[in-house]
Amino acid sequence: MAEIVASLHLSGEITGSDGKPVPLIQIANTFEQAFNFSFGNIYDKLDAIFNRKPYNLTKALDILRSAIVREDRKRNKR
């Protein structure tokens, strides 16, 4: 989940009513409330992501991407 939150924050695509990017902590808090869990310290989670080996930086996002590609192939019988 931290990868998703970090990606949303870094993309700058989540903006507030003022048009400015929403802070990381606000995105994290929203996810915590929506999915009923706690990151603990989101900044520690962010550090952990960037301390991974390069091939593991986006492992959760890679899993999500693979699931979408698999479903697309199934629906289109490719």
PyMOL Python script that loads the backbone (N, CA, C, O; Angstrom):
from pymol import cmd

cmd.read_pdbstr("""\
ATOM      1  N   MET A   1       0.813  -1.198   0.000  1.00  0.00           N
ATOM      2  CA  MET A   1       0.000   0.000   0.000  1.00  0.00           C
ATOM      3  C   MET A   1       0.858   1.264   0.000  1.00  0.00           C
ATOM      4  O   MET A   1       0.490   2.279  -0.591  1.00  0.00           O
ATOM      5  N   ALA A   2       2.011   1.185   0.676  1.00  0.00           N
ATOM      6  CA  ALA A   2       2.877   2.365   0.728  1.00  0.00           C
ATOM      7  C   ALA A   2       3.360   2.750  -0.663  1.00  0.00           C
ATOM      8  O   ALA A   2       3.508   3.935  -0.961  1.00  0.00           O
ATOM      9  N   GLU A   3       3.608   1.752  -1.522  1.00  0.00           N
ATOM     10  CA  GLU A   3       4.031   2.049  -2.897  1.00  0.00           C
ATOM     11  C   GLU A   3       2.948   2.819  -3.646  1.00  0.00           C
ATOM     12  O   GLU A   3       3.244   3.750  -4.395  1.00  0.00           O
ATOM     13  N   ILE A   4       1.719   2.433  -3.444  1.00  0.00           N
ATOM     14  CA  ILE A   4       0.610   3.108  -4.123  1.00  0.00           C
ATOM     15  C   ILE A   4       0.514   4.552  -3.647  1.00  0.00           C
ATOM     16  O   ILE A   4       0.403   5.474  -4.456  1.00  0.00           O
ATOM     17  N   VAL A   5       0.558   4.743  -2.345  1.00  0.00           N
ATOM     18  CA  VAL A   5       0.478   6.092  -1.779  1.00  0.00           C
ATOM     19  C   VAL A   5       1.658   6.934  -2.255  1.00  0.00           C
ATOM     20  O   VAL A   5       1.483   8.084  -2.659  1.00  0.00           O
ATOM     21  N   ALA A   6       2.852   6.365  -2.208  1.00  0.00           N
ATOM     22  CA  ALA A   6       4.043   7.099  -2.658  1.00  0.00           C
ATOM     23  C   ALA A   6       3.930   7.469  -4.131  1.00  0.00           C
ATOM     24  O   ALA A   6       4.264   8.588  -4.520  1.00  0.00           O
ATOM     25  N   SER A   7       3.462   6.538  -4.944  1.00  0.00           N
ATOM     26  CA  SER A   7       3.322   6.796  -6.380  1.00  0.00           C
ATOM     27  C   SER A   7       2.312   7.899  -6.657  1.00  0.00           C
ATOM     28  O   SER A   7       2.549   8.777  -7.487  1.00  0.00           O
ATOM     29  N   LEU A   8       1.190   7.848  -5.959  1.00  0.00           N
ATOM     30  CA  LEU A   8       0.179   8.893  -6.136  1.00  0.00           C
ATOM     31  C   LEU A   8       0.736  10.260  -5.741  1.00  0.00           C
ATOM     32  O   LEU A   8       0.515  11.259  -6.427  1.00  0.00           O
ATOM     33  N   HIS A   9       1.451  10.283  -4.639  1.00  0.00           N
ATOM     34  CA  HIS A   9       2.034  11.547  -4.175  1.00  0.00           C
ATOM     35  C   HIS A   9       3.087  12.064  -5.156  1.00  0.00           C
ATOM     36  O   HIS A   9       3.058  13.233  -5.541  1.00  0.00           O
ATOM     37  N   LEU A  10       4.003  11.203  -5.555  1.00  0.00           N
ATOM     38  CA  LEU A  10       5.089  11.624  -6.445  1.00  0.00           C
ATOM     39  C   LEU A  10       4.594  12.026  -7.831  1.00  0.00           C
ATOM     40  O   LEU A  10       5.224  12.840  -8.507  1.00  0.00           O
ATOM     41  N   SER A  11       3.473  11.460  -8.249  1.00  0.00           N
ATOM     42  CA  SER A  11       2.932  11.818  -9.564  1.00  0.00           C
ATOM     43  C   SER A  11       2.390  13.244  -9.579  1.00  0.00           C
ATOM     44  O   SER A  11       2.335  13.883 -10.630  1.00  0.00           O
ATOM     45  N   GLY A  12       1.991  13.739  -8.406  1.00  0.00           N
ATOM     46  CA  GLY A  12       1.421  15.075  -8.326  1.00  0.00           C
ATOM     47  C   GLY A  12       0.015  15.163  -8.893  1.00  0.00           C
ATOM     48  O   GLY A  12      -0.531  16.255  -9.046  1.00  0.00           O
ATOM     49  N   GLU A  13      -0.570  14.016  -9.205  1.00  0.00           N
ATOM     50  CA  GLU A  13      -1.898  13.990  -9.822  1.00  0.00           C
ATOM     51  C   GLU A  13      -3.036  14.164  -8.826  1.00  0.00           C
ATOM     52  O   GLU A  13      -4.152  14.503  -9.219  1.00  0.00           O
ATOM     53  N   ILE A  14      -2.773  13.938  -7.547  1.00  0.00           N
ATOM     54  CA  ILE A  14      -3.799  14.127  -6.523  1.00  0.00           C
ATOM     55  C   ILE A  14      -3.652  15.559  -6.018  1.00  0.00           C
ATOM     56  O   ILE A  14      -2.659  15.907  -5.379  1.00  0.00           O
ATOM     57  N   THR A  15      -4.644  16.372  -6.311  1.00  0.00           N
ATOM     58  CA  THR A  15      -4.566  17.783  -5.929  1.00  0.00           C
ATOM     59  C   THR A  15      -5.740  18.172  -5.043  1.00  0.00           C
ATOM     60  O   THR A  15      -6.807  17.560  -5.080  1.00  0.00           O
ATOM     61  N   GLY A  16      -5.511  19.192  -4.259  1.00  0.00           N
ATOM     62  CA  GLY A  16      -6.553  19.718  -3.394  1.00  0.00           C
ATOM     63  C   GLY A  16      -7.424  20.702  -4.145  1.00  0.00           C
ATOM     64  O   GLY A  16      -7.246  20.917  -5.344  1.00  0.00           O
ATOM     65  N   SER A  17      -8.359  21.294  -3.440  1.00  0.00           N
ATOM     66  CA  SER A  17      -9.274  22.253  -4.069  1.00  0.00           C
ATOM     67  C   SER A  17      -8.539  23.498  -4.566  1.00  0.00           C
ATOM     68  O   SER A  17      -9.050  24.234  -5.411  1.00  0.00           O
ATOM     69  N   ASP A  18      -7.337  23.724  -4.034  1.00  0.00           N
ATOM     70  CA  ASP A  18      -6.533  24.868  -4.475  1.00  0.00           C
ATOM     71  C   ASP A  18      -5.687  24.549  -5.708  1.00  0.00           C
ATOM     72  O   ASP A  18      -4.978  25.412  -6.226  1.00  0.00           O
ATOM     73  N   GLY A  19      -5.769  23.291  -6.174  1.00  0.00           N
ATOM     74  CA  GLY A  19      -5.014  22.884  -7.357  1.00  0.00           C
ATOM     75  C   GLY A  19      -3.592  22.450  -7.072  1.00  0.00           C
ATOM     76  O   GLY A  19      -2.877  22.036  -7.984  1.00  0.00           O
ATOM     77  N   LYS A  20      -3.171  22.537  -5.824  1.00  0.00           N
ATOM     78  CA  LYS A  20      -1.811  22.139  -5.441  1.00  0.00           C
ATOM     79  C   LYS A  20      -1.799  20.663  -5.049  1.00  0.00           C
ATOM     80  O   LYS A  20      -2.802  20.141  -4.564  1.00  0.00           O
ATOM     81  N   PRO A  21      -0.657  19.984  -5.260  1.00  0.00           N
ATOM     82  CA  PRO A  21      -0.564  18.572  -4.867  1.00  0.00           C
ATOM     83  C   PRO A  21      -0.836  18.381  -3.373  1.00  0.00           C
ATOM     84  O   PRO A  21      -0.396  19.175  -2.541  1.00  0.00           O
ATOM     85  N   VAL A  22      -1.555  17.334  -3.057  1.00  0.00           N
ATOM     86  CA  VAL A  22      -1.887  17.007  -1.671  1.00  0.00           C
ATOM     87  C   VAL A  22      -0.639  16.423  -0.999  1.00  0.00           C
ATOM     88  O   VAL A  22       0.080  15.641  -1.622  1.00  0.00           O
ATOM     89  N   PRO A  23      -0.372  16.786   0.256  1.00  0.00           N
ATOM     90  CA  PRO A  23       0.789  16.244   0.961  1.00  0.00           C
ATOM     91  C   PRO A  23       0.698  14.720   1.133  1.00  0.00           C
ATOM     92  O   PRO A  23      -0.391  14.151   1.212  1.00  0.00           O
ATOM     93  N   LEU A  24       1.847  14.092   1.187  1.00  0.00           N
ATOM     94  CA  LEU A  24       1.937  12.642   1.363  1.00  0.00           C
ATOM     95  C   LEU A  24       1.134  12.178   2.573  1.00  0.00           C
ATOM     96  O   LEU A  24       0.396  11.196   2.487  1.00  0.00           O
ATOM     97  N   ILE A  25       1.268  12.862   3.678  1.00  0.00           N
ATOM     98  CA  ILE A  25       0.590  12.452   4.910  1.00  0.00           C
ATOM     99  C   ILE A  25      -0.928  12.461   4.746  1.00  0.00           C
ATOM    100  O   ILE A  25      -1.615  11.623   5.329  1.00  0.00           O
ATOM    101  N   GLN A  26      -1.449  13.381   3.973  1.00  0.00           N
ATOM    102  CA  GLN A  26      -2.903  13.443   3.758  1.00  0.00           C
ATOM    103  C   GLN A  26      -3.377  12.256   2.917  1.00  0.00           C
ATOM    104  O   GLN A  26      -4.426  11.675   3.196  1.00  0.00           O
ATOM    105  N   ILE A  27      -2.612  11.902   1.896  1.00  0.00           N
ATOM    106  CA  ILE A  27      -2.967  10.731   1.081  1.00  0.00           C
ATOM    107  C   ILE A  27      -2.899   9.479   1.948  1.00  0.00           C
ATOM    108  O   ILE A  27      -3.784   8.625   1.888  1.00  0.00           O
ATOM    109  N   ALA A  28      -1.840   9.373   2.757  1.00  0.00           N
ATOM    110  CA  ALA A  28      -1.681   8.213   3.636  1.00  0.00           C
ATOM    111  C   ALA A  28      -2.835   8.113   4.629  1.00  0.00           C
ATOM    112  O   ALA A  28      -3.376   7.028   4.839  1.00  0.00           O
ATOM    113  N   ASN A  29      -3.214   9.220   5.234  1.00  0.00           N
ATOM    114  CA  ASN A  29      -4.324   9.214   6.193  1.00  0.00           C
ATOM    115  C   ASN A  29      -5.626   8.782   5.531  1.00  0.00           C
ATOM    116  O   ASN A  29      -6.418   8.054   6.129  1.00  0.00           O
ATOM    117  N   THR A  30      -5.848   9.227   4.305  1.00  0.00           N
ATOM    118  CA  THR A  30      -7.059   8.844   3.577  1.00  0.00           C
ATOM    119  C   THR A  30      -7.079   7.344   3.326  1.00  0.00           C
ATOM    120  O   THR A  30      -8.115   6.702   3.494  1.00  0.00           O
ATOM    121  N   PHE A  31      -5.944   6.781   2.925  1.00  0.00           N
ATOM    122  CA  PHE A  31      -5.857   5.337   2.708  1.00  0.00           C
ATOM    123  C   PHE A  31      -6.078   4.581   4.012  1.00  0.00           C
ATOM    124  O   PHE A  31      -6.776   3.567   4.029  1.00  0.00           O
ATOM    125  N   GLU A  32      -5.493   5.064   5.102  1.00  0.00           N
ATOM    126  CA  GLU A  32      -5.667   4.409   6.399  1.00  0.00           C
ATOM    127  C   GLU A  32      -7.140   4.360   6.793  1.00  0.00           C
ATOM    128  O   GLU A  32      -7.621   3.332   7.270  1.00  0.00           O
ATOM    129  N   GLN A  33      -7.845   5.443   6.600  1.00  0.00           N
ATOM    130  CA  GLN A  33      -9.264   5.483   6.942  1.00  0.00           C
ATOM    131  C   GLN A  33     -10.090   4.624   5.996  1.00  0.00           C
ATOM    132  O   GLN A  33     -10.987   3.902   6.430  1.00  0.00           O
ATOM    133  N   ALA A  34      -9.791   4.699   4.710  1.00  0.00           N
ATOM    134  CA  ALA A  34     -10.574   3.961   3.718  1.00  0.00           C
ATOM    135  C   ALA A  34     -10.416   2.456   3.868  1.00  0.00           C
ATOM    136  O   ALA A  34     -11.376   1.707   3.687  1.00  0.00           O
ATOM    137  N   PHE A  35      -9.206   2.010   4.200  1.00  0.00           N
ATOM    138  CA  PHE A  35      -8.932   0.574   4.252  1.00  0.00           C
ATOM    139  C   PHE A  35      -8.740   0.049   5.669  1.00  0.00           C
ATOM    140  O   PHE A  35      -8.379  -1.114   5.853  1.00  0.00           O
ATOM    141  N   ASN A  36      -8.978   0.897   6.676  1.00  0.00           N
ATOM    142  CA  ASN A  36      -8.959   0.507   8.079  1.00  0.00           C
ATOM    143  C   ASN A  36      -7.657  -0.188   8.491  1.00  0.00           C
ATOM    144  O   ASN A  36      -7.678  -1.324   8.965  1.00  0.00           O
ATOM    145  N   PHE A  37      -6.544   0.491   8.309  1.00  0.00           N
ATOM    146  CA  PHE A  37      -5.251  -0.013   8.755  1.00  0.00           C
ATOM    147  C   PHE A  37      -4.371   1.191   9.076  1.00  0.00           C
ATOM    148  O   PHE A  37      -4.791   2.336   8.906  1.00  0.00           O
ATOM    149  N   SER A  38      -3.161   0.932   9.538  1.00  0.00           N
ATOM    150  CA  SER A  38      -2.241   2.020   9.859  1.00  0.00           C
ATOM    151  C   SER A  38      -0.881   1.774   9.218  1.00  0.00           C
ATOM    152  O   SER A  38      -0.348   0.667   9.283  1.00  0.00           O
ATOM    153  N   PHE A  39      -0.333   2.793   8.609  1.00  0.00           N
ATOM    154  CA  PHE A  39       1.022   2.709   8.077  1.00  0.00           C
ATOM    155  C   PHE A  39       2.048   2.817   9.194  1.00  0.00           C
ATOM    156  O   PHE A  39       3.200   2.426   9.006  1.00  0.00           O
ATOM    157  N   GLY A  40       1.663   3.331  10.334  1.00  0.00           N
ATOM    158  CA  GLY A  40       2.652   3.731  11.317  1.00  0.00           C
ATOM    159  C   GLY A  40       3.167   5.077  10.838  1.00  0.00           C
ATOM    160  O   GLY A  40       2.392   6.021  10.687  1.00  0.00           O
ATOM    161  N   ASN A  41       4.458   5.172  10.599  1.00  0.00           N
ATOM    162  CA  ASN A  41       5.045   6.399  10.068  1.00  0.00           C
ATOM    163  C   ASN A  41       5.215   6.248   8.561  1.00  0.00           C
ATOM    164  O   ASN A  41       6.061   5.472   8.116  1.00  0.00           O
ATOM    165  N   ILE A  42       4.437   6.963   7.775  1.00  0.00           N
ATOM    166  CA  ILE A  42       4.474   6.832   6.316  1.00  0.00           C
ATOM    167  C   ILE A  42       5.840   7.220   5.767  1.00  0.00           C
ATOM    168  O   ILE A  42       6.264   6.697   4.736  1.00  0.00           O
ATOM    169  N   TYR A  43       6.534   8.131   6.444  1.00  0.00           N
ATOM    170  CA  TYR A  43       7.854   8.543   5.966  1.00  0.00           C
ATOM    171  C   TYR A  43       8.879   7.419   6.137  1.00  0.00           C
ATOM    172  O   TYR A  43       9.798   7.291   5.328  1.00  0.00           O
ATOM    173  N   ASP A  44       8.726   6.605   7.184  1.00  0.00           N
ATOM    174  CA  ASP A  44       9.577   5.418   7.337  1.00  0.00           C
ATOM    175  C   ASP A  44       9.285   4.418   6.222  1.00  0.00           C
ATOM    176  O   ASP A  44      10.201   3.795   5.684  1.00  0.00           O
ATOM    177  N   LYS A  45       8.010   4.266   5.878  1.00  0.00           N
ATOM    178  CA  LYS A  45       7.626   3.360   4.782  1.00  0.00           C
ATOM    179  C   LYS A  45       8.212   3.850   3.463  1.00  0.00           C
ATOM    180  O   LYS A  45       8.693   3.051   2.659  1.00  0.00           O
ATOM    181  N   LEU A  46       8.175   5.155   3.240  1.00  0.00           N
ATOM    182  CA  LEU A  46       8.733   5.740   2.028  1.00  0.00           C
ATOM    183  C   LEU A  46      10.242   5.483   1.960  1.00  0.00           C
ATOM    184  O   LEU A  46      10.767   5.117   0.909  1.00  0.00           O
ATOM    185  N   ASP A  47      10.934   5.675   3.086  1.00  0.00           N
ATOM    186  CA  ASP A  47      12.372   5.382   3.130  1.00  0.00           C
ATOM    187  C   ASP A  47      12.639   3.919   2.817  1.00  0.00           C
ATOM    188  O   ASP A  47      13.588   3.599   2.100  1.00  0.00           O
ATOM    189  N   ALA A  48      11.805   3.028   3.352  1.00  0.00           N
ATOM    190  CA  ALA A  48      11.983   1.593   3.105  1.00  0.00           C
ATOM    191  C   ALA A  48      11.840   1.268   1.622  1.00  0.00           C
ATOM    192  O   ALA A  48      12.561   0.416   1.103  1.00  0.00           O
ATOM    193  N   ILE A  49      10.926   1.932   0.944  1.00  0.00           N
ATOM    194  CA  ILE A  49      10.752   1.707  -0.494  1.00  0.00           C
ATOM    195  C   ILE A  49      12.029   2.088  -1.233  1.00  0.00           C
ATOM    196  O   ILE A  49      12.508   1.330  -2.076  1.00  0.00           O
ATOM    197  N   PHE A  50      12.580   3.257  -0.922  1.00  0.00           N
ATOM    198  CA  PHE A  50      13.755   3.742  -1.642  1.00  0.00           C
ATOM    199  C   PHE A  50      15.053   3.065  -1.208  1.00  0.00           C
ATOM    200  O   PHE A  50      16.090   3.248  -1.844  1.00  0.00           O
ATOM    201  N   ASN A  51      15.000   2.289  -0.134  1.00  0.00           N
ATOM    202  CA  ASN A  51      16.171   1.515   0.279  1.00  0.00           C
ATOM    203  C   ASN A  51      16.191   0.127  -0.349  1.00  0.00           C
ATOM    204  O   ASN A  51      17.134  -0.631  -0.128  1.00  0.00           O
ATOM    205  N   ARG A  52      15.178  -0.217  -1.120  1.00  0.00           N
ATOM    206  CA  ARG A  52      15.124  -1.519  -1.786  1.00  0.00           C
ATOM    207  C   ARG A  52      16.121  -1.573  -2.939  1.00  0.00           C
ATOM    208  O   ARG A  52      16.599  -0.549  -3.428  1.00  0.00           O
ATOM    209  N   LYS A  53      16.415  -2.788  -3.351  1.00  0.00           N
ATOM    210  CA  LYS A  53      17.228  -2.986  -4.553  1.00  0.00           C
ATOM    211  C   LYS A  53      16.442  -2.439  -5.742  1.00  0.00           C
ATOM    212  O   LYS A  53      15.211  -2.459  -5.724  1.00  0.00           O
ATOM    213  N   PRO A  54      17.133  -1.951  -6.777  1.00  0.00           N
ATOM    214  CA  PRO A  54      16.436  -1.354  -7.929  1.00  0.00           C
ATOM    215  C   PRO A  54      15.361  -2.248  -8.546  1.00  0.00           C
ATOM    216  O   PRO A  54      14.314  -1.746  -8.958  1.00  0.00           O
ATOM    217  N   TYR A  55      15.593  -3.547  -8.618  1.00  0.00           N
ATOM    218  CA  TYR A  55      14.608  -4.439  -9.228  1.00  0.00           C
ATOM    219  C   TYR A  55      13.404  -4.685  -8.323  1.00  0.00           C
ATOM    220  O   TYR A  55      12.415  -5.266  -8.770  1.00  0.00           O
ATOM    221  N   ASN A  56      13.464  -4.261  -7.077  1.00  0.00           N
ATOM    222  CA  ASN A  56      12.352  -4.446  -6.133  1.00  0.00           C
ATOM    223  C   ASN A  56      11.633  -3.147  -5.785  1.00  0.00           C
ATOM    224  O   ASN A  56      10.732  -3.154  -4.946  1.00  0.00           O
ATOM    225  N   LEU A  57      12.005  -2.047  -6.403  1.00  0.00           N
ATOM    226  CA  LEU A  57      11.427  -0.749  -6.035  1.00  0.00           C
ATOM    227  C   LEU A  57       9.911  -0.717  -6.136  1.00  0.00           C
ATOM    228  O   LEU A  57       9.244  -0.118  -5.293  1.00  0.00           O
ATOM    229  N   THR A  58       9.366  -1.352  -7.152  1.00  0.00           N
ATOM    230  CA  THR A  58       7.917  -1.261  -7.399  1.00  0.00           C
ATOM    231  C   THR A  58       7.244  -2.631  -7.400  1.00  0.00           C
ATOM    232  O   THR A  58       6.340  -2.871  -8.201  1.00  0.00           O
ATOM    233  N   LYS A  59       7.666  -3.525  -6.525  1.00  0.00           N
ATOM    234  CA  LYS A  59       7.137  -4.893  -6.586  1.00  0.00           C
ATOM    235  C   LYS A  59       5.617  -4.959  -6.428  1.00  0.00           C
ATOM    236  O   LYS A  59       4.971  -5.732  -7.136  1.00  0.00           O
ATOM    237  N   ALA A  60       5.034  -4.184  -5.535  1.00  0.00           N
ATOM    238  CA  ALA A  60       3.569  -4.223  -5.380  1.00  0.00           C
ATOM    239  C   ALA A  60       2.881  -3.646  -6.613  1.00  0.00           C
ATOM    240  O   ALA A  60       1.860  -4.172  -7.057  1.00  0.00           O
ATOM    241  N   LEU A  61       3.428  -2.579  -7.162  1.00  0.00           N
ATOM    242  CA  LEU A  61       2.843  -1.994  -8.374  1.00  0.00           C
ATOM    243  C   LEU A  61       2.981  -2.948  -9.556  1.00  0.00           C
ATOM    244  O   LEU A  61       2.092  -3.022 -10.404  1.00  0.00           O
ATOM    245  N   ASP A  62       4.098  -3.681  -9.612  1.00  0.00           N
ATOM    246  CA  ASP A  62       4.292  -4.670 -10.679  1.00  0.00           C
ATOM    247  C   ASP A  62       3.245  -5.776 -10.591  1.00  0.00           C
ATOM    248  O   ASP A  62       2.745  -6.243 -11.614  1.00  0.00           O
ATOM    249  N   ILE A  63       2.916  -6.192  -9.375  1.00  0.00           N
ATOM    250  CA  ILE A  63       1.886  -7.220  -9.174  1.00  0.00           C
ATOM    251  C   ILE A  63       0.534  -6.704  -9.657  1.00  0.00           C
ATOM    252  O   ILE A  63      -0.205  -7.431 -10.321  1.00  0.00           O
ATOM    253  N   LEU A  64       0.206  -5.456  -9.330  1.00  0.00           N
ATOM    254  CA  LEU A  64      -1.064  -4.871  -9.768  1.00  0.00           C
ATOM    255  C   LEU A  64      -1.109  -4.739 -11.286  1.00  0.00           C
ATOM    256  O   LEU A  64      -2.132  -5.025 -11.907  1.00  0.00           O
ATOM    257  N   ARG A  65      -0.008  -4.308 -11.878  1.00  0.00           N
ATOM    258  CA  ARG A  65       0.061  -4.184 -13.336  1.00  0.00           C
ATOM    259  C   ARG A  65      -0.137  -5.546 -13.992  1.00  0.00           C
ATOM    260  O   ARG A  65      -0.883  -5.668 -14.964  1.00  0.00           O
ATOM    261  N   SER A  66       0.526  -6.563 -13.464  1.00  0.00           N
ATOM    262  CA  SER A  66       0.396  -7.913 -14.017  1.00  0.00           C
ATOM    263  C   SER A  66      -1.040  -8.412 -13.942  1.00  0.00           C
ATOM    264  O   SER A  66      -1.517  -9.073 -14.865  1.00  0.00           O
ATOM    265  N   ALA A  67      -1.727  -8.102 -12.858  1.00  0.00           N
ATOM    266  CA  ALA A  67      -3.120  -8.525 -12.706  1.00  0.00           C
ATOM    267  C   ALA A  67      -4.001  -7.879 -13.775  1.00  0.00           C
ATOM    268  O   ALA A  67      -4.885  -8.532 -14.330  1.00  0.00           O
ATOM    269  N   ILE A  68      -3.763  -6.610 -14.061  1.00  0.00           N
ATOM    270  CA  ILE A  68      -4.552  -5.917 -15.090  1.00  0.00           C
ATOM    271  C   ILE A  68      -4.244  -6.480 -16.469  1.00  0.00           C
ATOM    272  O   ILE A  68      -5.159  -6.702 -17.262  1.00  0.00           O
ATOM    273  N   VAL A  69      -2.974  -6.715 -16.765  1.00  0.00           N
ATOM    274  CA  VAL A  69      -2.583  -7.272 -18.067  1.00  0.00           C
ATOM    275  C   VAL A  69      -3.177  -8.663 -18.246  1.00  0.00           C
ATOM    276  O   VAL A  69      -3.682  -8.992 -19.319  1.00  0.00           O
ATOM    277  N   ARG A  70      -3.117  -9.485 -17.189  1.00  0.00           N
ATOM    278  CA  ARG A  70      -3.679 -10.841 -17.231  1.00  0.00           C
ATOM    279  C   ARG A  70      -5.177 -10.803 -17.518  1.00  0.00           C
ATOM    280  O   ARG A  70      -5.677 -11.565 -18.346  1.00  0.00           O
ATOM    281  N   GLU A  71      -5.886  -9.913 -16.830  1.00  0.00           N
ATOM    282  CA  GLU A  71      -7.332  -9.790 -17.033  1.00  0.00           C
ATOM    283  C   GLU A  71      -7.642  -9.307 -18.447  1.00  0.00           C
ATOM    284  O   GLU A  71      -8.593  -9.782 -19.068  1.00  0.00           O
ATOM    285  N   ASP A  72      -6.857  -8.375 -18.954  1.00  0.00           N
ATOM    286  CA  ASP A  72      -7.050  -7.888 -20.320  1.00  0.00           C
ATOM    287  C   ASP A  72      -6.869  -9.024 -21.323  1.00  0.00           C
ATOM    288  O   ASP A  72      -7.659  -9.169 -22.256  1.00  0.00           O
ATOM    289  N   ARG A  73      -5.844  -9.814 -21.128  1.00  0.00           N
ATOM    290  CA  ARG A  73      -5.610 -10.951 -22.035  1.00  0.00           C
ATOM    291  C   ARG A  73      -6.746 -11.955 -21.963  1.00  0.00           C
ATOM    292  O   ARG A  73      -7.171 -12.506 -22.978  1.00  0.00           O
ATOM    293  N   LYS A  74      -7.232 -12.186 -20.750  1.00  0.00           N
ATOM    294  CA  LYS A  74      -8.337 -13.128 -20.570  1.00  0.00           C
ATOM    295  C   LYS A  74      -9.595 -12.626 -21.271  1.00  0.00           C
ATOM    296  O   LYS A  74     -10.286 -13.390 -21.945  1.00  0.00           O
ATOM    297  N   ARG A  75      -9.882 -11.359 -21.112  1.00  0.00           N
ATOM    298  CA  ARG A  75     -11.083 -10.787 -21.731  1.00  0.00           C
ATOM    299  C   ARG A  75     -10.975 -10.734 -23.248  1.00  0.00           C
ATOM    300  O   ARG A  75     -11.970 -10.885 -23.956  1.00  0.00           O
ATOM    301  N   ASN A  76      -9.779 -10.523 -23.734  1.00  0.00           N
ATOM    302  CA  ASN A  76      -9.571 -10.424 -25.176  1.00  0.00           C
ATOM    303  C   ASN A  76      -9.035 -11.719 -25.774  1.00  0.00           C
ATOM    304  O   ASN A  76      -8.737 -11.788 -26.967  1.00  0.00           O
ATOM    305  N   LYS A  77      -8.915 -12.744 -24.932  1.00  0.00           N
ATOM    306  CA  LYS A  77      -8.441 -14.082 -25.336  1.00  0.00           C
ATOM    307  C   LYS A  77      -7.182 -14.008 -26.192  1.00  0.00           C
ATOM    308  O   LYS A  77      -7.114 -14.578 -27.281  1.00  0.00           O
ATOM    309  N   ARG A  78      -6.195 -13.296 -25.675  1.00  0.00           N
ATOM    310  CA  ARG A  78      -4.913 -13.189 -26.377  1.00  0.00           C
ATOM    311  C   ARG A  78      -3.929 -14.161 -25.817  1.00  0.00           C
ATOM    312  O   ARG A  78      -2.789 -14.222 -26.279  1.00  0.00           O
TER     313      ARG A  78
END
""", "prot")
cmd.dss("prot")
cmd.show_as("cartoon", "prot")
cmd.util.cbc("prot")
cmd.orient("prot")
